[in-house]
Amino acid sequence: MDSISHLVLGACIGEVMCGRKMGKKAMLWGALAANLPDADVFFMSCYHPVDALFVHRGISHSFLFVFLATLLLGWGFNHFDRKKSATTKDWILLFFVGLLSHPLLDSCTMYGTGIFEPFSHYRAQFTSLFIVEPLYTLPLLIAFIALLILKKDAVKRKFWAVFGLSLSTIYLCFAICNKIYVGKIFTDSLKKQNIYFEDYYTSPTPLNNILWNVFAKDTKGYWVGFYSHFDRSKDIRFSFIPRNDSLAGDLLQNEAVQKLIRFSQGYYCFTLCNDELRFNDLRFAFSGDFTCDADKKNFVFSFALKKDKNSPYGVEDRKSTR
């Protein structure tokens, strides 16, 4: 999720857990804890572009990091808290819940989150929310503004914090149920049209939870479809995008390309445009005519691939859009 969502979520968590003891500082520490895992973005430039994909939402978003950071921050803040505004247990619980909220929320989006690093490279992605989801963030933002305005001893402070957390959680539960419901519509439509598929991937389109898309995988490519809750019919119109592994040739076994395939969770295609070979992650949005060839689509998440002896992976990998 975006940084604002994590910030207001952490602030509300801090208020509910320690607002009475710490005052408005509880919001600050809660927001700090909820955003701390994203410190990995400051180190991404130190890595090869392909490796940087796994640095973000990697070890800093793992349960191991949450556990170790909780102990370190809990002990440190308790040690330097001269006013003893809270107990060691209060500090530990505040940082634990704040830190844990970040990878759990990120796991509901499409990027993938390494919650089990370094023991497993599996990246959790239960795509029920888009990375930026206004309706999830809005209740928390309203509560955050109210908490900033209200005095630290105001009776209504806890009400507003619970208000924000409750509504956002209800919306998250709705989004999860919505994903399950939409998945059923997609699979029923695929079967009705006698379209063979091995697996499928559903995700909401940007900034909403009403319009969804699906990528149904078969042996040669993907059947792509869209469904909106405002559609009159549940019969989905599908278009086929070939995977085009043959375009990559020997590059398909390249270490960088294999990492890109792993990052995409197997939902990718190769395209050739103006003699430029590109690797495209299908999970993210694309523009262009829905029924046109894959080469004519503008994929948001796209890497240009070119053999380069000076590159550590033997290819030039530059993320860009066309």
C-alpha positions as CSV (number, residue, x, y, z in Angstrom):
1,M,0.0,0.0,0.0
2,D,1.0,3.6,-0.3
3,S,2.9,5.4,2.5
4,I,-0.1,7.6,3.5
5,S,-2.3,4.5,4.2
6,H,0.4,3.0,6.4
7,L,1.0,6.3,8.2
8,V,-2.7,6.9,9.1
9,L,-3.2,3.2,10.0
10,G,-0.2,3.2,12.3
11,A,-1.2,6.5,13.9
12,C,-4.7,5.1,14.7
13,I,-3.1,1.9,16.1
14,G,-0.8,4.0,18.3
15,E,-3.8,6.1,19.6
16,V,-5.9,3.0,20.5
17,M,-3.0,1.2,22.2
18,C,-1.2,3.9,24.0
19,G,-3.0,7.2,23.5
20,R,-4.0,7.5,27.2
21,K,-0.5,7.0,28.4
22,M,1.6,8.7,25.8
23,G,-0.8,11.4,24.4
24,K,-0.4,12.4,20.8
25,K,3.1,10.9,20.7
26,A,1.5,7.5,20.5
27,M,0.3,8.4,17.0
28,L,3.8,9.4,16.0
29,W,5.4,6.1,17.2
30,G,2.6,4.1,15.7
31,A,3.1,5.9,12.3
32,L,6.8,5.3,12.6
33,A,6.4,1.6,13.2
34,A,3.9,1.2,10.4
35,N,6.2,2.8,7.8
36,L,9.5,1.5,9.0
37,P,9.5,-1.6,6.7
38,D,9.5,0.7,3.7
39,A,12.9,2.0,4.6
40,D,14.1,-0.7,2.1
41,V,13.4,1.8,-0.8
42,F,16.5,3.8,0.3
43,F,18.7,0.8,-0.5
44,M,17.2,-0.2,-3.8
45,S,19.5,2.0,-5.8
46,C,22.5,0.0,-4.5
47,Y,21.3,-3.1,-6.3
48,H,21.0,-4.2,-9.9
49,P,17.5,-3.2,-11.2
50,V,16.3,-6.8,-11.2
51,D,17.6,-7.6,-7.7
52,A,16.0,-4.3,-6.5
53,L,12.6,-5.8,-7.3
54,F,13.2,-8.3,-4.5
55,V,14.8,-5.9,-2.1
56,H,11.5,-3.9,-1.9
57,R,9.0,-5.8,0.3
58,G,11.8,-8.4,1.0
59,I,13.5,-9.0,4.4
60,S,12.2,-5.7,5.9
61,H,8.7,-7.0,5.4
62,S,9.2,-10.4,6.9
63,F,7.9,-11.8,10.2
64,L,11.5,-12.2,11.3
65,F,12.1,-8.5,10.8
66,V,8.9,-7.6,12.7
67,F,10.0,-9.8,15.7
68,L,13.6,-8.5,15.9
69,A,12.7,-4.9,15.3
70,T,9.9,-5.1,17.9
71,L,12.4,-6.3,20.6
72,L,15.0,-3.7,19.6
73,L,12.7,-0.7,19.4
74,G,10.6,-1.8,22.4
75,W,13.7,-2.0,24.6
76,G,15.3,1.1,23.1
77,F,12.3,3.4,23.5
78,N,11.6,2.1,27.0
79,H,15.2,2.7,28.0
80,F,15.3,6.3,26.7
81,D,11.8,7.2,27.9
82,R,12.8,9.3,30.9
83,K,9.2,10.2,31.8
84,K,8.3,6.5,31.9
85,S,5.0,7.3,30.1
86,A,4.5,3.6,29.3
87,T,5.8,0.2,30.4
88,T,8.1,-2.1,28.5
89,K,5.1,-4.2,27.5
90,D,3.3,-1.2,26.2
91,W,6.2,-0.2,24.0
92,I,6.7,-3.8,22.7
93,L,3.0,-4.3,21.9
94,L,2.8,-0.9,20.1
95,F,5.8,-1.6,17.9
96,F,4.7,-5.2,17.3
97,V,1.2,-4.3,16.1
98,G,2.4,-1.3,14.1
99,L,5.2,-3.2,12.4
100,L,3.0,-6.2,11.7
101,S,0.3,-4.1,10.1
102,H,2.6,-3.2,7.3
103,P,3.4,-6.6,5.7
104,L,-0.1,-7.9,6.3
105,L,-1.6,-5.0,4.5
106,D,0.9,-5.1,1.7
107,S,0.1,-8.8,1.3
108,C,-3.3,-7.8,0.1
109,T,-1.9,-6.1,-3.0
110,M,-0.3,-7.4,-6.2
111,Y,3.4,-6.6,-5.8
112,G,4.2,-9.6,-3.6
113,T,5.5,-9.5,0.0
114,G,8.3,-11.6,1.4
115,I,6.8,-12.4,4.7
116,F,8.8,-15.6,5.2
117,E,12.2,-14.2,4.2
118,P,15.0,-15.3,4.5
119,F,13.6,-18.9,5.1
120,S,11.4,-18.9,2.0
121,H,11.3,-16.6,-1.1
122,Y,7.6,-17.1,-1.4
123,R,5.9,-13.7,-1.9
124,A,2.4,-13.4,-0.5
125,Q,-0.1,-11.5,-2.7
126,F,-3.8,-11.9,-2.0
127,T,-4.7,-9.2,-4.5
128,S,-7.9,-7.9,-2.9
129,L,-6.8,-4.2,-2.9
130,F,-5.0,-2.1,-5.5
131,I,-1.7,-0.5,-4.2
132,V,-3.5,2.8,-3.8
133,E,-7.1,2.3,-2.5
134,P,-8.8,5.6,-1.5
135,L,-11.9,4.0,0.1
136,Y,-9.6,2.0,2.4
137,T,-7.5,5.0,3.4
138,L,-10.3,7.6,3.7
139,P,-11.8,6.5,7.1
140,L,-8.3,6.3,8.6
141,L,-7.4,9.7,7.1
142,I,-10.5,11.3,8.6
143,A,-9.7,9.8,12.0
144,F,-6.1,10.9,11.7
145,I,-7.1,14.5,11.1
146,A,-9.7,14.4,14.0
147,L,-7.0,13.1,16.3
148,L,-4.6,15.9,15.3
149,I,-7.2,18.5,16.1
150,L,-8.6,17.1,19.3
151,K,-6.8,17.8,22.6
152,K,-4.7,14.9,24.0
153,D,-7.2,14.4,26.9
154,A,-10.4,14.7,24.8
155,V,-12.9,11.9,25.5
156,K,-13.7,11.4,21.8
157,R,-10.1,10.5,20.8
158,K,-10.6,6.8,21.2
159,F,-13.9,7.0,19.3
160,W,-12.3,8.5,16.2
161,A,-9.4,6.0,16.3
162,V,-11.8,3.0,16.6
163,F,-13.9,4.7,13.9
164,G,-11.1,4.7,11.4
165,L,-9.8,1.3,12.2
166,S,-13.3,-0.3,12.1
167,L,-14.4,1.2,8.8
168,S,-11.1,0.4,7.0
169,T,-11.1,-3.2,8.3
170,I,-14.7,-3.6,7.2
171,Y,-13.8,-2.4,3.8
172,L,-10.8,-4.8,3.7
173,C,-13.1,-7.7,4.6
174,F,-15.5,-6.6,1.8
175,A,-12.6,-6.5,-0.7
176,I,-11.5,-10.0,0.3
177,C,-15.1,-11.3,-0.1
178,N,-15.4,-9.4,-3.3
179,K,-12.3,-11.1,-4.7
180,I,-13.7,-14.5,-4.0
181,Y,-17.0,-13.6,-5.6
182,V,-15.4,-12.1,-8.7
183,G,-13.1,-15.1,-9.0
184,K,-16.2,-17.4,-9.1
185,I,-17.7,-15.2,-11.9
186,F,-14.5,-15.4,-14.0
187,T,-14.1,-19.2,-13.6
188,D,-17.7,-19.9,-14.4
189,S,-17.5,-17.8,-17.5
190,L,-14.2,-19.5,-18.6
191,K,-15.8,-22.9,-18.2
192,K,-19.0,-21.8,-19.9
193,Q,-16.9,-20.8,-23.0
194,N,-14.9,-24.1,-22.8
195,I,-11.7,-22.2,-22.3
196,Y,-9.0,-24.4,-20.8
197,F,-6.9,-22.9,-18.0
198,E,-4.3,-24.2,-15.5
199,D,-4.5,-21.3,-13.1
200,Y,-5.9,-17.8,-12.9
201,Y,-5.1,-14.4,-11.3
202,T,-7.6,-11.8,-10.4
203,S,-6.9,-8.2,-9.3
204,P,-8.8,-4.9,-8.9
205,T,-8.0,-2.2,-11.4
206,P,-6.4,1.0,-10.2
207,L,-8.1,3.0,-7.4
208,N,-11.3,1.0,-7.0
209,N,-12.7,-2.4,-6.1
210,I,-15.5,-2.4,-8.7
211,L,-13.7,-3.2,-11.9
212,W,-11.6,-6.4,-11.9
213,N,-9.5,-8.2,-14.4
214,V,-8.4,-11.8,-14.7
215,F,-5.5,-13.6,-16.3
216,A,-6.3,-17.2,-16.9
217,K,-3.1,-19.2,-17.7
218,D,-2.9,-22.0,-20.2
219,T,0.1,-23.7,-21.8
220,K,0.8,-20.9,-24.4
221,G,-0.4,-17.7,-22.8
222,Y,-3.2,-16.0,-21.0
223,W,-6.9,-15.3,-21.4
224,V,-7.6,-11.8,-20.3
225,G,-11.0,-10.5,-19.2
226,F,-12.6,-7.6,-17.3
227,Y,-15.7,-7.6,-15.1
228,S,-17.5,-4.6,-13.4
229,H,-20.2,-4.9,-10.8
230,F,-22.1,-2.5,-13.1
231,D,-22.1,-4.9,-16.0
232,R,-25.5,-6.2,-16.9
233,S,-24.2,-9.6,-17.9
234,K,-21.8,-12.0,-16.2
235,D,-20.6,-13.4,-19.5
236,I,-17.0,-12.2,-19.7
237,R,-15.4,-11.3,-23.0
238,F,-11.9,-12.7,-23.1
239,S,-8.9,-11.8,-25.2
240,F,-5.8,-14.0,-25.6
241,I,-2.2,-12.8,-24.9
242,P,0.5,-15.2,-26.0
243,R,3.4,-15.7,-23.7
244,N,5.9,-15.6,-26.6
245,D,8.7,-17.4,-24.9
246,S,10.2,-18.1,-28.3
247,L,10.9,-14.4,-28.8
248,A,13.4,-14.5,-25.9
249,G,15.4,-17.5,-27.4
250,D,18.5,-18.1,-25.4
251,L,17.7,-15.2,-23.1
252,L,14.9,-17.2,-21.6
253,Q,17.5,-19.1,-19.5
254,N,19.3,-15.9,-18.5
255,E,19.6,-15.4,-14.8
256,A,18.0,-11.9,-14.9
257,V,15.1,-13.1,-17.1
258,Q,14.5,-16.0,-14.8
259,K,14.3,-13.6,-11.8
260,L,11.9,-11.4,-13.7
261,I,9.7,-14.5,-14.3
262,R,9.8,-15.4,-10.7
263,F,8.9,-11.9,-9.7
264,S,5.9,-11.9,-12.0
265,Q,4.6,-15.1,-10.3
266,G,4.6,-16.7,-13.8
267,Y,2.2,-14.0,-15.3
268,Y,4.3,-12.4,-18.1
269,C,4.8,-12.1,-21.8
270,F,7.5,-11.1,-24.2
271,T,6.8,-8.5,-26.9
272,L,8.9,-7.1,-29.8
273,C,8.4,-3.5,-30.7
274,N,10.7,-1.6,-33.0
275,D,13.2,-4.5,-32.8
276,E,13.3,-4.1,-29.0
277,L,12.6,-7.2,-26.9
278,R,10.6,-6.5,-23.8
279,F,9.6,-8.5,-20.7
280,N,6.2,-7.5,-19.4
281,D,4.6,-8.3,-16.0
282,L,0.9,-8.9,-16.7
283,R,-0.2,-8.3,-13.2
284,F,0.1,-4.6,-13.5
285,A,-2.1,-2.5,-15.8
286,F,-1.7,-2.0,-19.5
287,S,-3.2,0.5,-22.0
288,G,-4.2,0.1,-25.6
289,D,-7.0,-1.6,-27.5
290,F,-8.3,-4.5,-25.4
291,T,-8.5,-6.8,-28.5
292,C,-5.2,-5.7,-30.2
293,D,-2.0,-7.6,-30.4
294,A,0.2,-7.8,-27.3
295,D,2.9,-5.9,-29.2
296,K,0.6,-2.9,-29.5
297,K,-0.2,-2.7,-25.8
298,N,1.6,-0.4,-23.4
299,F,2.4,-2.4,-20.3
300,V,3.0,-0.4,-17.2
301,F,5.6,-2.8,-15.8
302,S,8.0,-3.5,-18.6
303,F,11.8,-4.3,-19.0
304,A,13.8,-3.8,-22.2
305,L,16.1,-6.7,-22.7
306,K,19.3,-6.6,-24.7
307,K,22.4,-8.7,-24.6
308,D,25.2,-6.7,-22.9
309,K,28.5,-8.2,-22.0
310,N,29.2,-5.4,-19.4
311,S,26.0,-6.3,-17.4
312,P,26.4,-8.6,-14.4
313,Y,23.5,-10.7,-15.8
314,G,24.6,-10.5,-19.5
315,V,21.6,-8.4,-20.5
316,E,20.7,-4.7,-20.4
317,D,17.7,-4.5,-18.1
318,R,16.0,-1.2,-17.9
319,K,12.5,-0.7,-16.5
320,S,10.4,1.7,-18.5
321,T,7.2,2.1,-20.4
322,R,6.7,2.8,-24.0
